[in-house]
């Protein structure tokens, strides 16, 4: 990862000559000569609210980790990457090198599928909540007696809807996903997602990281299914340090858990605007993101 002194903290990109399509929770999206330019900022969201305090270097970590996984998993499914080398970008982009270097990707346009492709190898988060209520997740029955953070007998595919900004995704059954995108496509998406997860999880575990669950984004380009957006980052996955793993409780993680814990400890009602974060929380979060990148990519 390039050090922050050469990658300025960027909460919001300013690329006035480019066509801005959208500012998401973390990424700014531009259209460039028929392709898309994705820029990962240092914005941080928690409880679906973008916080005013950026996490220095976060966008660089997310981009470099995604690029690592896109390359490593390329034998399973093609992806949308054209290049992440600013020197290879169209001329209109290169003058913004200081905002783009290390944190951007030029990618193919595609039609994203209207579902989130979630794979769980362990029971946590909303999956744990659903299991306690019904003994199942997304219509998949699970053995009785599981405790929080237990490893599942085998990874499961639990899709969800894609909620509008400010709303929450909803776990759905495989049959409901098949209604949305067709059964043949749904089966292909499920099988690809499980294969991606299994390969990544095996690799990560060798490096002391448990991938408890993750969210893949898939889309169609010229009729072909491809992997898009970000992949296997601390923002789209639950990464746990293997040396601290102990079922029966929540696990420490390589992500923004320090932020969530802090926000739960203050009297914030989880509606905008979010509170400023203290330096100590920012520093701990930066350290965890960097450690995840270092462990997984070397």
Phi, psi and omega in degrees: 000136178287138184293156184296334181295339175255356175235099184297154174294127183232111176271336184202127179282149175232095182236074193297336181275355182255157183273102179285122179266323187192147168246114179271196179297323183236321189258143171257134187242126180238151172261129182225108175051045176085356176245182180243141173249117180256123179242120179271114179276184177262016176295151178228132174247149175214135183055038176065022175238130176284125183274154183284344183262119178282161175253106186307128176081358183301316181297326178292315178301312182299317182291314182294325178291318178299315181298321177300312183288322177304317180290316184292330184259009185296341179281347180269316182205142175294163178229180188267003185292130169262304175195156172241012179267113183303329179295340179263357179287160173304152184306324183298340182267333194293333180290348178260025184309320184297335178265343188255331187300125175084344186233016183225159178218134170267123188227163177288147171287145176207179176254104181297143174290149185277026180223153171268132184261094187258132175240134180240127173256343181225162184258115185201171174060222181294334177295318177295320178297315179295319181297318179296329182278325190227351184078010181214167174228125180051038178083000179265115179288138181239159180301149176286159174085006177291148176247164182305134178076006175302146170285134179283155179306323173205155180301146179237149179261118185230086185293164175219166174286164171258108184281154173292162181307133178087352178251171184256142173296155180236126176297135180230164179279164176299320180298322178294321176296320179298325176296326184281321188236001182095142187293320181298315179294320180299318179295321179294316179298315179300312184295318179295316182298317179294322179293317177301313182298313184299317179294315181293318183294320178297315179298312184297320182298326176297340181251018172081019180237126173268125171266099185291316176200165181203162180239124174257148172247129179237153179211177180245130175231117183054036177084355182261142177282129180224159177271131187226181173066228175255164181214127174052051174254169176295343177277335183250003186217162168257111176256125178242140173292123186298328184290342180256003187292130178207107181300156178103003179203170171292151184254149169297150187217161180268063182204214184267028181297326176302321180292312180302315181298318179297315182295328177290336185275349180250170185269055176264135184272010176064029172239152180298150357279152177281160180280156171294149179261141175291155183303323183296323179289319177300314182297318179296321181291316176304314182299319182291318178299315181294322180295320178300315179298316182296315181297316189278326185253350179075000000 
